[in-house]
């Protein structure tokens, strides 16, 4: 093979194998970077031996690291950091320090690493979580705007910021023990000097240059200019002894507040994805499957210790900053994995001689395993919280939710009121509308920042978790006129609806849906009206256009009302995943549910769901019926129950017991 073609052949081999591995991981609903690792492992020296991590491939993987860190810097949000600065700066920094201390200390005491500098580096690797995996999972589950999601993202932002400092300081740990102190001070001095220069350049030098290139109108010149900026500053920090990654991250920060930042990121992302794939696949080239198999027991132990230990550290930190234990548990289990940027630190440690091949192999294997388990942990967290909340003694001991506090009214005064759950953008608009119409309102929210505005207007509010039975009982729902649920968390929305109707079965409830697949589930749980904001916006836009096109106002209103009465079914997108099992499983997350078989002698057989009046008599809800091996989701009141039907029933333990008694009552 001609030597000049070797680079092309190696790139095609690595990218092809990574693409196949990434596709397989995506089909299995796993992070694609795990597929890149496997792809690299298959073609590496321990696999088919097609490619080795040397020469040009290694250089190109370094470009991937630079572009990864550059994009991270551009996406860095100082606004989000300051908005939750207490838990972000305080809690995030404390979590990193505790993980380094405890993780590195445990590794040193157990003899996994031989020196304290190596232990510190290992602790730093363990301290980082995966922003990409966590954010993707939160978005898929519509939980990015929840309290749990916001705390996770705030701590991840600080981890990203801490990564830049680690890249600058940690290489000093390679010095002899007697010189480490001076080396660290010198590294800090160089980092501070560079950051001062970067602040100057980022304010007065880089923005004008980027604007000049941007105003040229040439997309090619703009991309070239951004790449020169990124790699040029990365080379500068490399020659200063701070590493390529540090310079690339700071280069991204320099343009993150320029009006061209989004455009720069959009142009760089395709190149970042290609070269980052090379980087992750290059890590796979170093993985030896036989080594992982021979050390499977140690690997499983490391995974368990790292994930449980990190979850405990994060949970304690979040709880220490005043958040409910429910939030602490959710955040701890949400960011207890080891992140993709830990590969960057691990590669640096290996190149600096701090990690032996054995330690490096265990770190890479542990990181990959935690990334594999991360989505599972995020999905199982609501189930765990539900189990804990269903144990009265344990719930009281753990105090998963803070005690509800009613402000602005006495409990006896709450009569004929309208309860609004959630005081975000939708809740605030709804409260203003009801307030100016003279209705008595009670707001339930757990966000302290929203409370001063309510207090100033004299609007009563309950501070607490709306999905908590204690909070809903304090809202006096049986004497309320209506309930509106406008929470950003789909799980909290379903729990609040289910528990509210358990307390007040006849209450008129209007609910905001977050996604298409939630609409029927919320109606089935008992909502009188379900509002999907995107569909409502489309209906209003369509109504305006039809009126402008000459349709009569009554005809337009009749069409809009028909779509609403039909639960938007006529305008739902015809997508296979809308009817898929995944959405069904997501809908049931966090809701206690059990399957029951309808026997021949059951008093319910032969009755329709409307005639059986199950929700009113027991508080439970029939979410699905399996008949003749076919699953019928969200059955309507006209459906007649027949012997042999399997009923999926949602309800708390008391409601389930009442339903079971009704199911087997004497005819």
VEXMARSE-696424 format. One record per residue (C-alpha): residue number from 1; residue in one letter; x, y, z. Coordinates in nm, 2 decimals, padded with zeros to 4 digits. Last residue first. Example, Ala and Ser with C-alpha at 12.3 -4.5 7.8 and 13.67 -1.06 7.14 Angstrom:
<recs>
    n  res    east   north      up
    2    s   01.37  -00.11   00.71
    1    a   01.23  -00.45   00.78
</recs>
This chain:
<recs>
    n  res    east   north      up
  667    x  -07.22  -01.07   04.31
  666    x  -06.97  -01.12   04.58
  665    x  -06.68  -00.88   04.56
  664    x  -06.37  -00.99   04.38
  663    x  -06.31  -00.69   04.16
  662    x  -06.45  -00.45   04.41
  661    x  -06.21  -00.58   04.67
  660    x  -05.93  -00.56   04.42
  659    x  -06.02  -00.20   04.34
  658    x  -06.02  -00.10   04.71
  657    x  -05.68  -00.26   04.76
  656    x  -05.54  -00.08   04.45
  655    x  -05.69   00.25   04.59
  654    x  -05.52   00.19   04.93
  653    x  -05.19   00.10   04.76
  652    x  -05.19   00.41   04.53
  651    x  -05.36   00.39   04.20
  650    x  -05.32   00.29   03.83
  649    x  -05.49  -00.03   03.70
  648    x  -05.39  -00.23   03.40
  647    x  -05.68  -00.47   03.34
  646    x  -05.64  -00.82   03.20
  645    x  -05.97  -00.93   03.05
  644    x  -06.05  -01.30   03.10
  643    x  -06.42  -01.24   03.16
  642    x  -06.55  -00.93   02.98
  641    x  -06.56  -00.56   03.05
  640    x  -06.76  -00.35   02.82
  639    x  -06.59  -00.04   02.66
  638    x  -06.83   00.26   02.64
  637    x  -06.64   00.46   02.91
  636    x  -06.33   00.48   02.68
  635    x  -06.02   00.25   02.70
  634    x  -05.69   00.43   02.73
  633    x  -05.47   00.16   02.57
  632    x  -05.62  -00.16   02.42
  631    x  -05.35  -00.43   02.42
  630    x  -05.42  -00.74   02.21
  629    x  -05.35  -01.09   02.33
  628    x  -05.72  -01.18   02.32
  627    x  -05.80  -00.89   02.55
  626    x  -05.55  -00.67   02.73
  625    x  -05.72  -00.36   02.88
  624    x  -05.54  -00.04   02.95
  623    x  -05.53   00.26   03.19
  622    x  -05.81   00.16   03.43
  621    x  -05.80   00.43   03.71
  620    x  -05.81   00.38   04.08
  619    x  -06.00   00.61   04.33
  618    x  -06.21   00.32   04.44
  617    x  -06.58   00.40   04.38
  616    x  -06.54   00.72   04.18
  615    x  -06.26   00.58   03.97
  614    x  -06.43   00.24   03.91
  613    x  -06.77   00.38   03.79
  612    x  -06.87   00.03   03.68
  611    x  -07.13   00.18   03.45
  610    x  -06.88   00.40   03.27
  609    x  -06.63   00.12   03.24
  608    x  -06.91  -00.09   03.08
  607    x  -07.05  -00.38   03.27
  606    x  -07.06  -00.74   03.15
  605    x  -06.80  -00.85   03.40
  604    x  -06.77  -00.61   03.69
  603    x  -06.95  -00.84   03.95
  602    x  -06.66  -01.09   03.91
  601    x  -06.77  -01.45   03.88
  600    x  -06.60  -01.52   03.54
  599    x  -06.27  -01.36   03.66
  598    x  -06.13  -01.03   03.55
  597    x  -05.75  -01.05   03.56
  596    x  -05.56  -00.77   03.73
  595    x  -05.23  -00.59   03.63
  594    x  -05.08  -00.34   03.87
  593    x  -04.97   00.03   03.85
  592    x  -04.80   00.28   04.08
  591    x  -04.73   00.58   03.86
  590    x  -04.37   00.70   03.85
  589    x  -04.32   00.60   03.49
  588    x  -04.65   00.49   03.34
  587    x  -04.64   00.75   03.06
  586    x  -04.28   00.67   02.98
  585    x  -04.37   00.30   02.93
  584    x  -04.64   00.40   02.69
  583    x  -04.41   00.64   02.51
  582    x  -04.15   00.36   02.47
  581    x  -04.42   00.11   02.36
  580    x  -04.49   00.29   02.04
  579    x  -04.81   00.46   01.92
  578    x  -04.65   00.80   01.87
  577    x  -04.34   00.62   01.76
  576    x  -04.51   00.51   01.43
  575    x  -04.58   00.87   01.34
  574    x  -04.90   01.01   01.19
  573    x  -04.88   01.36   01.33
  572    x  -05.19   01.44   01.54
  571    x  -05.42   01.68   01.37
  570    x  -05.74   01.48   01.37
  569    x  -05.65   01.34   01.72
  568    x  -05.63   01.68   01.88
  567    x  -05.84   01.55   02.18
  566    x  -06.14   01.52   01.95
  565    x  -06.32   01.79   02.15
  564    x  -06.03   02.02   02.07
  563    x  -06.03   01.95   01.70
  562    x  -06.40   02.00   01.68
  561    x  -06.38   02.33   01.88
  560    x  -06.13   02.46   01.62
  559    x  -06.35   02.36   01.33
  558    x  -06.66   02.52   01.49
  557    x  -06.47   02.84   01.56
  556    x  -06.37   02.86   01.20
  555    x  -06.72   02.80   01.08
  554    x  -06.86   03.06   01.33
  553    x  -06.61   03.32   01.21
  552    x  -06.68   03.28   00.85
  551    x  -06.40   03.18   00.61
  550    x  -06.26   03.46   00.40
  549    x  -05.89   03.39   00.37
  548    x  -05.81   03.62   00.66
  547    x  -06.05   03.42   00.88
  546    x  -05.88   03.10   00.78
  545    x  -05.54   03.25   00.85
  544    x  -05.64   03.36   01.20
  543    x  -05.80   03.02   01.28
  542    x  -05.48   02.84   01.16
  541    x  -05.26   03.05   01.38
  540    x  -05.49   02.99   01.68
  539    x  -05.50   02.62   01.61
  538    x  -05.13   02.60   01.56
  537    x  -05.06   02.77   01.89
  536    x  -05.31   02.54   02.06
  535    x  -05.13   02.24   01.91
  534    x  -04.80   02.36   02.04
  533    x  -04.94   02.43   02.39
  532    x  -05.11   02.09   02.44
  531    x  -05.41   02.15   02.67
  530    x  -05.59   01.87   02.84
  529    x  -05.94   01.93   02.97
  528    x  -06.15   01.73   03.21
  527    x  -05.85   01.54   03.35
  526    x  -05.94   01.20   03.49
  525    x  -05.63   00.97   03.45
  524    x  -05.76   00.87   03.11
  523    x  -05.76   01.23   02.99
  522    x  -05.40   01.26   03.11
  521    x  -05.30   00.93   02.93
  520    x  -05.48   01.04   02.61
  519    x  -05.27   01.37   02.60
  518    x  -04.94   01.24   02.72
  517    x  -04.83   01.08   02.38
  516    x  -04.84   01.42   02.21
  515    x  -04.59   01.59   02.45
  514    x  -04.59   01.84   02.74
  513    x  -04.95   01.83   02.83
  512    x  -05.10   02.12   03.04
  511    x  -05.38   02.00   03.26
  510    x  -05.73   02.13   03.34
  509    x  -05.90   01.96   03.63
  508    x  -06.27   02.00   03.73
  507    x  -06.29   01.83   04.07
  506    x  -06.55   01.54   04.11
  505    x  -06.30   01.28   04.25
  504    x  -06.16   01.52   04.51
  503    x  -05.88   01.35   04.72
  502    x  -05.81   01.07   04.48
  501    x  -05.86   01.32   04.20
  500    x  -05.57   01.53   04.34
  499    x  -05.35   01.22   04.37
  498    x  -05.38   01.12   04.00
  497    x  -05.35   01.48   03.87
  496    x  -05.05   01.56   04.09
  495    x  -04.88   01.23   04.00
  494    x  -04.93   01.28   03.62
  493    x  -04.80   01.64   03.64
  492    x  -04.50   01.54   03.86
  491    x  -04.41   01.29   03.60
  490    x  -04.44   01.53   03.31
  489    x  -04.23   01.80   03.49
  488    x  -04.28   02.16   03.37
  487    x  -04.59   02.20   03.58
  486    x  -04.91   02.38   03.46
  485    x  -05.18   02.19   03.65
  484    x  -05.51   02.38   03.68
  483    x  -05.76   02.29   03.95
  482    x  -06.12   02.39   03.98
  481    x  -06.40   02.50   04.22
  480    x  -06.21   02.40   04.54
  479    x  -06.40   02.26   04.84
  478    x  -06.27   01.90   04.79
  477    x  -05.93   02.04   04.70
  476    x  -05.85   02.18   05.05
  475    x  -05.50   02.30   04.94
  474    x  -05.36   02.14   05.26
  473    x  -05.46   01.80   05.14
  472    x  -05.27   01.87   04.81
  471    x  -04.95   01.96   05.00
  470    x  -04.97   01.65   05.22
  469    x  -05.04   01.43   04.92
  468    x  -04.72   01.55   04.76
  467    x  -04.74   01.60   04.38
  466    x  -04.75   01.98   04.44
  465    x  -04.41   01.98   04.61
  464    x  -04.41   02.27   04.85
  463    x  -04.48   02.64   04.91
  462    x  -04.86   02.69   04.92
  461    x  -04.98   03.03   04.79
  460    x  -05.23   03.30   04.87
  459    x  -05.23   03.60   04.64
  458    x  -05.18   03.93   04.82
  457    x  -05.03   04.10   04.52
  456    x  -04.69   04.15   04.69
  455    x  -04.69   03.79   04.83
  454    x  -04.75   03.65   04.48
  453    x  -04.46   03.85   04.34
  452    x  -04.24   03.75   04.63
  451    x  -04.31   03.38   04.58
  450    x  -04.17   03.31   04.23
  449    x  -03.80   03.30   04.34
  448    x  -03.88   03.04   04.61
  447    x  -03.97   02.78   04.35
  446    x  -04.17   02.50   04.51
  445    x  -04.51   02.60   04.37
  444    x  -04.88   02.58   04.46
  443    x  -05.09   02.89   04.38
  442    x  -05.43   02.95   04.55
  441    x  -05.67   03.18   04.37
  440    x  -06.00   03.36   04.45
  439    x  -06.15   03.49   04.13
  438    x  -06.18   03.86   04.05
  437    x  -06.14   03.85   03.67
  436    x  -05.80   04.03   03.71
  435    x  -05.68   03.75   03.93
  434    x  -05.79   03.48   03.69
  433    x  -05.60   03.62   03.39
  432    x  -05.30   03.70   03.60
  431    x  -05.29   03.35   03.75
  430    x  -05.32   03.20   03.40
  429    x  -05.03   03.41   03.27
  428    x  -04.82   03.32   03.57
  427    x  -04.89   02.95   03.54
  426    x  -04.79   02.93   03.18
  425    x  -04.46   03.12   03.24
  424    x  -04.38   02.93   03.56
  423    x  -04.60   02.93   03.87
  422    x  -04.70   02.56   03.89
  421    x  -05.02   02.43   04.03
  420    x  -05.31   02.67   04.01
  419    x  -05.59   02.61   04.25
  418    x  -05.92   02.79   04.20
  417    x  -06.11   02.88   04.51
  416    x  -06.46   02.81   04.62
  415    x  -06.35   02.77   04.98
  414    x  -05.99   02.82   05.12
  413    x  -06.07   03.04   05.42
  412    x  -06.06   02.75   05.67
  411    x  -05.70   02.68   05.58
  410    x  -05.59   03.04   05.66
  409    x  -05.47   03.27   05.39
  408    x  -05.16   03.45   05.27
  407    x  -04.90   03.18   05.31
  406    x  -04.96   02.81   05.34
  405    x  -04.63   02.61   05.41
  404    x  -04.61   02.25   05.30
  403    x  -04.36   02.03   05.49
  402    x  -04.05   01.96   05.27
  401    x  -04.08   01.65   05.05
  400    x  -03.89   01.33   05.08
  399    x  -03.90   01.35   05.46
  398    x  -03.67   01.04   05.49
  397    x  -03.82   00.93   05.82
  396    x  -04.18   01.02   05.72
  395    x  -04.14   00.85   05.38
  394    x  -03.98   00.55   05.54
  393    x  -04.27   00.51   05.78
  392    x  -04.53   00.58   05.50
  391    x  -04.37   00.35   05.24
  390    x  -04.54   00.44   04.91
  389    x  -04.31   00.75   04.89
  388    x  -04.00   00.52   04.88
  387    x  -04.14   00.31   04.61
  386    x  -04.24   00.62   04.40
  385    x  -03.89   00.76   04.45
  384    x  -03.74   00.44   04.32
  383    x  -03.97   00.43   04.02
  382    x  -03.89   00.80   03.94
  381    x  -03.51   00.71   03.96
  380    x  -03.54   00.41   03.72
  379    x  -03.53   00.61   03.40
  378    x  -03.23   00.83   03.50
  377    x  -03.05   00.52   03.63
  376    x  -03.11   00.34   03.30
  375    x  -02.98   00.64   03.10
  374    x  -02.66   00.63   03.30
  373    x  -02.59   00.25   03.28
  372    x  -02.40   00.26   02.95
  371    x  -02.21   00.57   03.06
  370    x  -02.11   00.40   03.38
  369    x  -01.98   00.10   03.18
  368    x  -01.78   00.32   02.94
  367    x  -01.62   00.50   03.24
  366    x  -01.53   00.18   03.42
  365    x  -01.37   00.03   03.10
  364    x  -01.17   00.35   03.04
  363    x  -01.06   00.36   03.40
  362    x  -00.97  -00.01   03.41
  361    x  -00.77   00.01   03.09
  360    x  -00.58   00.32   03.21
  359    x  -00.50   00.16   03.55
  358    x  -00.36  -00.15   03.36
  357    x  -00.17   00.06   03.10
  356    x  -00.01   00.25   03.39
  355    x  -00.15   00.59   03.46
  354    x   00.07   00.88   03.56
  353    x   00.31   00.84   03.27
  352    x   00.22   01.18   03.11
  351    x   00.07   01.02   02.81
  350    x  -00.14   00.80   03.03
  349    x  -00.26   01.09   03.25
  348    x  -00.35   01.29   02.94
  347    x  -00.55   01.00   02.80
  346    x  -00.73   00.97   03.13
  345    x  -00.81   01.35   03.14
  344    x  -00.95   01.34   02.78
  343    x  -01.14   01.02   02.86
  342    x  -01.29   01.20   03.16
  341    x  -01.44   01.43   02.90
  340    x  -01.69   01.16   02.82
  339    x  -01.83   01.16   03.17
  338    x  -01.82   00.93   03.47
  337    x  -02.18   00.84   03.59
  336    x  -02.34   00.96   03.91
  335    x  -02.51   01.25   03.74
  334    x  -02.88   01.14   03.76
  333    x  -02.86   00.92   04.06
  332    x  -02.74   01.20   04.28
  331    x  -02.98   01.45   04.11
  330    x  -03.28   01.23   04.18
  329    x  -03.18   01.15   04.54
  328    x  -03.11   01.51   04.62
  327    x  -03.44   01.62   04.46
  326    x  -03.64   01.38   04.68
  325    x  -03.42   01.48   04.98
  324    x  -03.56   01.83   04.94
  323    x  -03.30   02.10   04.85
  322    x  -03.14   02.30   05.13
  321    x  -02.78   02.32   05.01
  320    x  -02.68   02.03   05.23
  319    x  -02.93   01.81   05.04
  318    x  -02.75   01.89   04.71
  317    x  -02.41   01.81   04.87
  316    x  -02.54   01.49   05.03
  315    x  -02.69   01.37   04.70
  314    x  -02.38   01.45   04.50
  313    x  -02.16   01.26   04.74
  312    x  -02.39   00.96   04.77
  311    x  -02.44   00.94   04.39
  310    x  -02.06   00.96   04.35
  309    x  -02.01   00.67   04.59
  308    x  -02.28   00.45   04.44
  307    x  -02.16   00.52   04.09
  306    x  -01.79   00.49   04.16
  305    x  -01.81   00.19   04.40
  304    x  -02.04  -00.01   04.17
  303    x  -01.84   00.06   03.86
  302    x  -01.51  -00.01   04.04
  301    x  -01.65  -00.34   04.17
  300    x  -01.78  -00.44   03.83
  299    x  -01.43  -00.37   03.69
  298    x  -01.25  -00.56   03.96
  297    x  -01.47  -00.87   03.88
  296    x  -01.44  -00.83   03.51
  295    x  -01.05  -00.81   03.53
  294    x  -00.99  -01.11   03.30
  293    x  -01.27  -01.00   03.07
  292    x  -01.15  -00.64   03.05
  291    x  -00.80  -00.75   02.97
  290    x  -00.93  -00.99   02.70
  289    x  -01.14  -00.71   02.55
  288    x  -00.82  -00.49   02.52
  287    x  -00.90  -00.13   02.48
  286    x  -00.63   00.09   02.32
  285    x  -00.80   00.12   01.98
  284    x  -01.12   00.21   02.17
  283    x  -00.96   00.53   02.28
  282    x  -00.88   00.60   01.91
  281    x  -01.26   00.55   01.84
  280    x  -01.34   00.83   02.09
  279    x  -01.08   01.06   01.93
  278    x  -01.18   00.98   01.57
  277    x  -01.54   01.04   01.66
  276    x  -01.44   01.37   01.80
  275    x  -01.28   01.45   01.47
  274    x  -01.60   01.39   01.27
  273    x  -01.84   01.54   01.53
  272    x  -01.62   01.85   01.57
  271    x  -01.61   01.90   01.19
  270    x  -01.99   01.89   01.18
  269    x  -02.02   02.12   01.49
  268    x  -01.78   02.39   01.36
  267    x  -02.02   02.58   01.14
  266    x  -02.31   02.57   01.38
  265    x  -02.08   02.67   01.67
  264    x  -01.96   02.97   01.47
  263    x  -02.32   03.07   01.38
  262    x  -02.42   03.05   01.75
  261    x  -02.13   03.26   01.86
  260    x  -02.16   03.53   01.59
  259    x  -02.33   03.77   01.83
  258    x  -02.03   03.75   02.05
  257    x  -02.08   03.61   02.41
  256    x  -01.93   03.27   02.35
  255    x  -01.64   03.40   02.14
  254    x  -01.38   03.41   02.40
  253    x  -01.52   03.11   02.59
  252    x  -01.46   02.89   02.28
  251    x  -01.10   03.00   02.27
  250    x  -01.07   02.92   02.64
  249    x  -01.18   02.56   02.58
  248    x  -00.93   02.53   02.29
  247    x  -00.65   02.67   02.50
  246    x  -00.71   02.42   02.78
  245    x  -00.75   02.12   02.54
  244    x  -00.41   02.19   02.38
  243    x  -00.21   02.16   02.70
  242    x  -00.09   02.41   02.97
  241    x   00.28   02.38   02.90
  240    x   00.31   02.72   02.74
  239    x   00.38   02.56   02.41
  238    x   00.05   02.37   02.44
  237    x  -00.13   02.69   02.55
  236    x  -00.02   02.86   02.22
  235    x  -00.11   02.56   02.02
  234    x  -00.47   02.57   02.15
  233    x  -00.48   02.94   02.08
  232    x  -00.40   02.87   01.72
  231    x  -00.63   02.56   01.70
  230    x  -00.94   02.76   01.80
  229    x  -00.86   03.09   01.62
  228    x  -00.74   02.91   01.31
  227    x  -01.06   02.70   01.31
  226    x  -01.28   03.01   01.36
  225    x  -01.11   03.19   01.07
  224    x  -01.14   02.89   00.84
  223    x  -01.51   02.86   00.92
  222    x  -01.57   03.23   00.85
  221    x  -01.36   03.22   00.53
  220    x  -01.57   02.93   00.40
  219    x  -01.90   03.10   00.49
  218    x  -01.81   03.41   00.30
  217    x  -02.03   03.71   00.38
  216    x  -01.73   03.93   00.46
  215    x  -01.92   04.06   00.76
  214    x  -01.83   03.74   00.96
  213    x  -01.46   03.79   00.90
  212    x  -01.47   04.15   01.02
  211    x  -01.70   04.05   01.31
  210    x  -01.46   03.77   01.42
  209    x  -01.17   04.01   01.42
  208    x  -01.36   04.28   01.61
  207    x  -01.46   04.02   01.88
  206    x  -01.11   03.86   01.91
  205    x  -00.92   04.18   02.01
  204    x  -01.09   04.39   02.26
  203    x  -01.30   04.17   02.50
  202    x  -01.17   03.82   02.43
  201    x  -00.81   03.94   02.39
  200    x  -00.81   04.12   02.73
  199    x  -00.99   03.82   02.90
  198    x  -00.75   03.58   02.72
  197    x  -00.44   03.78   02.84
  196    x  -00.57   03.76   03.20
  195    x  -00.65   03.39   03.14
  194    x  -00.29   03.32   03.01
  193    x  -00.14   03.49   03.31
  192    x  -00.37   03.30   03.55
  191    x  -00.28   02.97   03.38
  190    x   00.09   03.05   03.38
  189    x   00.08   03.14   03.75
  188    x  -00.13   02.83   03.83
  187    x   00.13   02.61   03.65
  186    x   00.41   02.78   03.84
  185    x   00.24   02.72   04.17
  184    x   00.17   02.36   04.08
  183    x   00.53   02.31   03.97
  182    x   00.66   02.47   04.29
  181    x   00.46   02.23   04.50
  180    x   00.53   01.93   04.28
  179    x   00.91   01.97   04.29
  178    x   00.99   01.75   04.59
  177    x   00.76   01.48   04.47
  176    x   00.91   01.47   04.12
  175    x   00.70   01.64   03.85
  174    x   00.41   01.46   03.68
  173    x   00.16   01.64   03.91
  172    x   00.22   01.96   03.71
  171    x   00.00   01.80   03.44
  170    x  -00.30   01.86   03.67
  169    x  -00.29   02.24   03.66
  168    x  -00.40   02.35   03.32
  167    x  -00.63   02.06   03.22
  166    x  -00.78   02.06   03.56
  165    x  -00.87   02.43   03.54
  164    x  -01.05   02.38   03.20
  163    x  -01.23   02.08   03.35
  162    x  -01.35   02.29   03.64
  161    x  -01.56   02.49   03.39
  160    x  -01.72   02.18   03.25
  159    x  -01.78   02.05   03.61
  158    x  -01.94   02.39   03.69
  157    x  -02.18   02.35   03.40
  156    x  -02.26   02.00   03.51
  155    x  -02.36   02.13   03.86
  154    x  -02.60   02.37   03.70
  153    x  -02.73   02.11   03.46
  152    x  -02.82   01.87   03.74
  151    x  -02.98   02.14   03.95
  150    x  -03.19   02.25   03.65
  149    x  -03.30   01.89   03.58
  148    x  -03.41   01.82   03.93
  147    x  -03.60   02.15   03.95
  146    x  -03.77   02.07   03.62
  145    x  -03.68   02.26   03.30
  144    x  -03.48   01.97   03.15
  143    x  -03.74   01.71   03.24
  142    x  -03.92   01.66   02.91
  141    x  -03.81   01.29   02.91
  140    x  -03.62   01.31   02.58
  139    x  -03.47   01.65   02.70
  138    x  -03.36   01.50   03.03
  137    x  -03.20   01.20   02.85
  136    x  -03.01   01.42   02.60
  135    x  -02.89   01.65   02.88
  134    x  -02.77   01.36   03.10
  133    x  -02.58   01.19   02.81
  132    x  -02.42   01.50   02.67
  131    x  -02.33   01.66   03.01
  130    x  -02.16   01.33   03.12
  129    x  -02.01   01.36   03.47
  128    x  -01.67   01.46   03.59
  127    x  -01.54   01.38   03.94
  126    x  -01.41   01.03   03.85
  125    x  -01.13   01.17   03.63
  124    x  -01.04   01.42   03.89
  123    x  -01.02   01.14   04.15
  122    x  -00.78   00.95   03.92
  121    x  -00.56   01.26   03.89
  120    x  -00.55   01.31   04.26
  119    x  -00.47   00.94   04.32
  118    x  -00.18   00.96   04.06
  117    x  -00.05   01.27   04.25
  116    x  -00.08   01.07   04.58
  115    x   00.13   00.78   04.46
  114    x   00.10   00.41   04.40
  113    x  -00.25   00.38   04.25
  112    x  -00.49   00.09   04.30
  111    x  -00.33   00.03   04.64
  110    x  -00.65   00.02   04.83
  109    x  -00.55   00.33   05.03
  108    x  -00.46   00.52   04.71
  107    x  -00.78   00.43   04.53
  106    x  -00.99   00.52   04.84
  105    x  -00.81   00.86   04.86
  104    x  -00.86   00.93   04.49
  103    x  -01.23   00.87   04.52
  102    x  -01.27   01.04   04.85
  101    x  -01.06   01.35   04.79
  100    x  -01.13   01.39   04.42
   99    x  -01.50   01.32   04.47
   98    x  -01.51   01.56   04.76
   97    x  -01.34   01.84   04.56
   96    x  -01.56   01.80   04.26
   95    x  -01.88   01.79   04.47
   94    x  -01.77   02.10   04.66
   93    x  -01.72   02.29   04.34
   92    x  -02.06   02.19   04.21
   91    x  -02.24   02.26   04.54
   90    x  -02.09   02.61   04.59
   89    x  -02.06   02.73   04.23
   88    x  -02.37   02.56   04.09
   87    x  -02.58   02.52   04.41
   86    x  -02.54   02.88   04.50
   85    x  -02.50   03.02   04.15
   84    x  -02.84   02.90   04.01
   83    x  -02.90   03.20   03.79
   82    x  -02.53   03.28   03.78
   81    x  -02.44   02.96   03.60
   80    x  -02.74   02.98   03.36
   79    x  -02.63   03.32   03.26
   78    x  -02.26   03.22   03.23
   77    x  -02.37   02.96   02.97
   76    x  -02.09   02.75   02.82
   75    x  -02.19   02.65   02.47
   74    x  -01.89   02.83   02.31
   73    x  -01.65   02.67   02.56
   72    x  -01.79   02.32   02.51
   71    x  -01.75   02.37   02.13
   70    x  -01.39   02.46   02.18
   69    x  -01.34   02.16   02.41
   68    x  -01.47   01.91   02.16
   67    x  -01.28   02.09   01.88
   66    x  -00.95   02.06   02.07
   65    x  -01.01   01.69   02.16
   64    x  -01.09   01.61   01.79
   63    x  -00.77   01.78   01.68
   62    x  -00.59   01.55   01.92
   61    x  -00.76   01.26   01.75
   60    x  -00.62   01.39   01.42
   59    x  -00.27   01.37   01.57
   58    x  -00.32   01.02   01.69
   57    x  -00.45   00.91   01.35
   56    x  -00.15   01.08   01.19
   55    x   00.12   00.88   01.37
   54    x   00.01   00.61   01.61
   53    x  -00.30   00.45   01.75
   52    x  -00.29   00.13   01.55
   51    x  -00.53   00.02   01.28
   50    x  -00.63  -00.31   01.12
   49    x  -00.53  -00.53   01.41
   48    x  -00.85  -00.74   01.39
   47    x  -00.92  -00.69   01.76
   46    x  -00.66  -00.63   02.04
   45    x  -00.45  -00.42   01.80
   44    x  -00.75  -00.21   01.71
   43    x  -01.03  -00.27   01.45
   42    x  -01.28  -00.41   01.70
   41    x  -01.18  -00.18   01.98
   40    x  -01.23   00.13   01.77
   39    x  -01.58   00.02   01.68
   38    x  -01.65  -00.06   02.05
   37    x  -01.54   00.28   02.16
   36    x  -01.74   00.45   01.88
   35    x  -02.05   00.25   01.98
   34    x  -02.01   00.37   02.34
   33    x  -02.00   00.72   02.19
   32    x  -02.34   00.66   02.05
   31    x  -02.50   00.67   02.39
   30    x  -02.75   00.37   02.42
   29    x  -03.09   00.33   02.27
   28    x  -03.01  -00.02   02.13
   27    x  -03.06   00.12   01.78
   26    x  -02.83   00.41   01.87
   25    x  -02.56   00.17   02.00
   24    x  -02.58  -00.03   01.67
   23    x  -02.55   00.29   01.47
   22    x  -02.26   00.41   01.67
   21    x  -02.08   00.08   01.62
   20    x  -02.13   00.09   01.25
   19    x  -02.02   00.45   01.23
   18    x  -01.72   00.39   01.45
   17    x  -01.61   00.10   01.22
   16    x  -01.65   00.32   00.92
   15    x  -01.47   00.62   01.08
   14    x  -01.18   00.40   01.19
   13    x  -01.14   00.22   00.85
   12    x  -01.20   00.53   00.64
   11    x  -00.95   00.73   00.85
   10    x  -00.69   00.45   00.83
    9    x  -00.73   00.41   00.46
    8    x  -00.69   00.79   00.41
    7    x  -00.39   00.80   00.63
    6    x  -00.22   00.51   00.45
    5    x  -00.27   00.66   00.11
    4    x   00.06   00.85   00.10
    3    x   00.24   00.53   00.22
    2    x   00.14   00.34  -00.09
    1    x   00.00   00.00   00.00
</recs>
